[in-house]
Each structure stands twice: as structure tokens, then as C-alpha cells.
Amino acid sequence: MALTDLTRSDSKIEQIAEHLDSLEQPTRLRETYALSGKDQQRLYEKAADSPALDLEYFVPAGKADCCEVIHYGKNSQPAVRMFQKRWCRPADRPGQLWGYNETIARRLIGPGYFVARETEGGGTDPRGAVVVDYFTVPDGPVAPGWPSVCPNSKGLQMFVYNNTRDYLRRVSRRVSIGIAYRKESRIMGYFVLCREA
């Protein structure tokens, strides 16, 4: 069965994780990209039973400070559905990861920088254990080659990222699922991420 079939069935998150972990990266990425918006919602709901995420999930411990790690994504928005969340571990900022969104529209809407951390109470927020917070942006050196850091209240990106937070749940060893909030209210959209091999 493919990921879409498992997501639409009564399969548990453990079965979905086992399936995804058994795939080679190109197939895993292709199957995550095949998820519709409704599939992403179902997967997010199933992932409530998954073990909690931590920051090392997004940037593994062996990576050097300011070393880029790419997570390939697809969201359920009506436009610019394919994207990458690019992450790094900053120097001298324990408990944080920094990142931005790479899309075909980045030069128009901006990079959407964020600071990620575990949610309150040691990652116990029921929405997800890790929050991608667009209210704040990096305040130091980022990974080489990244665009200039700017606040999400500036330019057209204010309509996409400003006052927004994403909450993430684990699906498998490399796949996570998220939901977007603006000012603590649900906004349209789920998204799935697949970490590079």
C-alpha cells in the first residue's frame, strides 16, 4: 500500500511510520508529495499518537552549527504548494533552530524566516511538540548562502508569514506533518515535510 492508501485507511501511525521508513528517499518523497490536503489533515490527526518530536529531528546532532538541513514540503494551500523549509542550528542559541522557506515565489514574498523551539511544557502542546515561530527571526549568523534576514512584518511576506506559527508532529524518522496558526487561530492549511537523506 502507498502512503495515500494508508492515510485513508484505518492504519495506525506506527504502520505508516514503518512503511515510510522502509522506502528509499526518492520513493518516500514522491509518496509525501502525493498527499492531498485532506490526506494531510488525516495524517496530522493520526500523528497525534506518534512519539513527540524534538529539535534534533530537524537538524541531527552530528550537524555543525549553521549547517543547512533541507526538509522538502508540500502544503494544502491553493498556491505555491511545493516548498522547502531550510533549517540550521545556530551557534550560542541553545534550544533553538533557525530557518526560512524556499519557494519559487521567495523573491516576491520574501524568505519567511523563523525561529523553531520545543513548545511550552517541554513539547507538550497538543498541537505539536515543536513550533516554527514566525513572530521572531534569527538575530545572528545563519547558514552560508541564505538570503538576508528580514522581519516578517516587512513587504509582501506579511500576508503569508507574519503573526504565524506552525506546529509539527512526527510521522516517521524523516517525515513530519504540520498545521498553521495565525494569532492562535487556525488558518487554512496543513503541510507535510520530508527531511533530506
C-alpha positions, 0 to 999 in steps of 0.5 A: 500500500502507498502512503495515500492508501494508508492515510485513508485507511484505518492504519495506525501511525506506527504502520505508516511510520514503518512503511515510510521508513522502509522506502528509499528517499526518492520513493518516500518523497514522491509518496509525501508529495502525493498527499492531498490536503485532506490526506494531510489533515488525516495524517496530522490527526493520526500523528497525534499518537506518534512519539513527540518530536524534538529539535534534533529531528530537524537538524541531527546532532552530528550537524555543525552549527549553521549547517543547512538541513533541507526538509522538502514540503508540500502544503494544502494551500491553493498556491505555491504548494511545493516548498522547502523549509531550510533549517540550521542550528545556530551557534550560542542559541541553545534550544533553538533552530533557525530557518526560512522557506524556499519557494519559487515565489521567495523573491516576491514574498520574501524568505519567511524566516523563523525561529523553531523551539520545543513548545511550552511544557517541554513539547507538550502542546497538543498541537505539536511538540515543536513550533516554527515561530514566525513572530521572531527571526534569527538575530545572528549568523545563519547558514552560508548562502541564505538570503538576508534576514528580514522581519516578517512584518516587512513587504509582501511576506506579511500576508503569508508569514507574519503573526504565524506559527506552525506546529509539527508532529512526527510521522516517521524518522524523516517525515513530519506533518504540520498545521498553521496558526495565525494569532492562535487561530487556525488558518487554512492549511496543513503541510507535510515535510520530508527531511533530506537523506 
